Amino acid sequence: MKRKWTPRRLTVAALLIAIAILIPMISPLKIVLEPASFTLASHVAIFLAMMIDPAVAVVVTIGAFLGFFLNFPLVIALRAASHIVFVIVGAYYLQRRPGTLASLGQSHVFSFLIAVLHAVCEVAVVFVFYFNGDMAAYTSVRMVILLIGVGSVIHSMVDFEIAYVIYKALHRQKGFSDLMVG
């Protein structure tokens, strides 16, 4: 179902883009161990956008990429660009199965599966960026999988839970319930 860009939808998307750009710039809770970086709540705007619809999710993800591109090394910005994959998959899934967010159990399963896809995409970016197809450095590969892969799963799930709490609060509000899935 294609939705029109109403002024309200456009405003919400713009606010989420602003949040997605600002969080990497001003967050005091960030750890950078290149090629890894973990900035608390850096995915919250993206997850909230996924809970609206795929088009909003894509534009907010592009905004998040810009935030990381302006503030972090290139490999970390490219990891943020890879979010487009899990965002599109997750947003379309939520659009087709809006009841996913109604159940705490289903939302946790969704969060985990999206987090795994998120981690796979980020690990792939780091492999391409650093290894150029040469997987001879076994210790480095293992470190990337642990640091980026496992770290991204945990980070993604924490940020999803923050977004889920906000979603639940917004979903109860008259002005937002019709904007979001579920």
PyMOL commands that set and color helices and strands:
alter all, ss='L'
color gray80, all
select helices_A, chain A and resi 7-26+44-50+54-71+74-81+83-96+98-102+104-131+138-171+174-177
alter helices_A, ss='H'
color red, helices_A
select strands_A, chain A and resi 30-33+36-39
alter strands_A, ss='S'
color yellow, strands_A
deselect
rebuild
show_as cartoon
